[in-house]
């Protein structure tokens, strides 16, 4: 099965992904501090056409966002879904699991921004509000980081 932007958008809607990811898939820029990380996966579509056998889970990947054209964060559409980050050109066995689903991966990413990248809680909350992420399931349960 060939990857396409339309297929990605349709599947993200079926998965009830946050509007942020649907908008990114459509080619819109993510707001605020997220725009450097959550980019439209243009390179993914080219890479998956040119080197389909080099990508992990090649036919089951639903791209969520791309970062600087270097790597893809993608949902692995399988019975027990995971979200992975894969750097283009690396062996297909070299990927990092970011979460057990879309919402888990976003929560883990926001936690990384706060705990390791040095963004303040106010900056994280700004991104959460701009992207309407506070409606995500169990959003408030991650180490109480995201309390109002």
C-alpha positions as CSV (number, residue, x, y, z in Angstrom):
1,X,0.0,0.0,0.0
2,X,1.4,3.4,-1.0
3,X,1.4,6.2,1.6
4,X,-0.4,9.4,0.8
5,X,-1.4,12.5,2.5
6,X,-5.1,11.8,2.0
7,X,-4.7,8.3,3.5
8,X,-2.9,9.8,6.5
9,X,-5.6,12.4,7.1
10,X,-8.4,9.9,6.8
11,X,-6.7,7.4,9.2
12,X,-5.9,10.2,11.7
13,X,-9.6,11.2,11.7
14,X,-10.6,7.5,12.2
15,X,-8.2,7.3,15.2
16,X,-9.7,10.5,16.6
17,X,-6.2,12.1,16.7
18,X,-5.9,15.7,18.0
19,X,-6.7,18.3,15.4
20,X,-3.1,19.5,15.7
21,X,-1.9,16.3,13.9
22,X,-4.7,16.5,11.3
23,X,-3.7,20.1,10.5
24,X,0.0,19.2,10.3
25,X,-0.9,16.4,7.9
26,X,-2.8,18.9,5.8
27,X,0.3,21.1,5.5
28,X,-0.5,23.7,8.2
29,X,2.2,24.9,10.6
30,X,2.0,23.9,14.3
31,X,1.7,26.8,16.6
32,X,4.2,28.2,19.1
33,X,7.0,26.0,20.5
34,X,5.7,23.0,18.7
35,X,6.4,24.3,15.2
36,X,10.0,23.2,15.2
37,X,9.1,19.6,16.0
38,X,5.6,19.0,14.6
39,X,6.2,19.5,10.8
40,X,4.3,18.2,7.8
41,X,5.8,14.9,6.8
42,X,6.8,15.8,3.2
43,X,10.1,13.9,3.3
44,X,8.3,10.8,4.6
45,X,6.2,10.4,1.5
46,X,9.2,10.7,-0.8
47,X,11.3,8.4,1.3
48,X,8.6,5.8,1.6
49,X,8.2,5.7,-2.2
50,X,11.9,5.6,-2.9
51,X,13.0,3.2,-0.1
52,X,9.8,1.3,1.0
53,X,11.7,-1.7,2.3
54,X,14.1,0.4,4.5
55,X,11.5,1.7,6.8
56,X,10.3,-0.2,9.9
57,X,6.7,-1.4,9.8
58,X,6.7,0.0,6.2
59,X,3.0,-0.6,5.3
60,X,1.6,0.0,8.8
61,X,3.1,3.5,9.3
62,X,0.8,6.5,9.7
63,X,3.0,9.6,9.8
64,X,2.2,11.9,12.7
65,X,4.9,14.6,12.3
66,X,8.3,15.1,10.8
67,X,11.2,16.9,12.3
68,X,13.5,19.0,10.1
69,X,13.2,16.5,7.3
70,X,15.4,14.1,9.3
71,X,13.0,11.8,11.1
72,X,9.4,10.8,11.2
73,X,7.3,10.2,14.3
74,X,4.7,7.7,13.2
75,X,1.8,5.6,14.5
76,X,2.3,1.9,13.8
77,X,-1.2,0.7,12.8
78,X,-1.3,-2.8,14.2
79,X,-3.2,-4.8,16.8
80,X,-1.0,-3.4,19.6
81,X,-0.2,0.1,18.3
82,X,2.9,2.0,19.2
83,X,4.4,5.3,18.1
84,X,7.9,5.3,16.9
85,X,10.6,7.8,15.8
86,X,12.7,6.8,12.9
87,X,15.6,8.7,11.3
88,X,15.7,8.4,7.5
89,X,18.6,6.3,6.2
90,X,19.1,4.4,9.5
91,X,18.6,0.6,9.5
92,X,15.0,-0.3,9.8
93,X,15.6,-1.9,13.2
94,X,16.9,1.3,14.7
95,X,13.8,3.2,15.9
96,X,12.7,4.5,19.3
97,X,9.3,3.7,20.8
98,X,7.8,7.0,22.0
99,X,4.5,5.6,23.4
100,X,1.7,3.1,23.2
101,X,-0.5,5.4,21.2
102,X,-0.8,8.9,19.8
103,X,-1.9,10.5,23.0
104,X,0.8,8.8,25.0
105,X,3.5,9.9,22.6
106,X,2.3,13.5,22.7
107,X,2.3,13.5,26.5
108,X,5.8,12.0,26.6
109,X,7.0,14.6,24.2
110,X,5.5,17.5,26.2
111,X,7.1,16.0,29.3
112,X,10.4,15.9,27.5
113,X,10.1,19.6,26.6
114,X,9.4,20.4,30.2
115,X,11.9,18.2,32.0
116,X,14.8,18.0,29.5
117,X,14.5,20.7,26.9
118,X,14.1,23.5,29.5
119,X,10.7,24.9,28.5
120,X,8.7,26.4,31.3
121,X,5.4,25.0,32.5
122,X,3.8,28.2,31.2
123,X,5.2,27.6,27.7
124,X,4.0,24.0,27.8
125,X,0.5,25.2,28.9
126,X,0.5,27.8,26.1
127,X,1.1,25.0,23.5
128,X,-1.5,22.8,25.1
129,X,-4.1,25.6,24.9
130,X,-3.2,26.6,21.4
131,X,-3.4,23.1,20.2
132,X,-6.5,22.1,22.3
133,X,-4.6,19.2,23.7
134,X,-6.1,19.4,27.2
135,X,-9.0,17.2,26.0
136,X,-6.7,14.3,25.5
137,X,-7.5,11.2,27.5
138,X,-5.8,11.0,30.9
139,X,-3.9,14.2,30.1
140,X,-3.7,15.3,33.7
141,X,-2.3,12.0,35.0
142,X,1.3,12.4,33.9
143,X,3.2,13.3,37.2
144,X,0.7,16.2,37.7
145,X,2.9,18.3,35.3
146,X,0.0,19.6,33.4
147,X,-2.3,20.8,36.2
148,X,-3.9,24.2,35.8
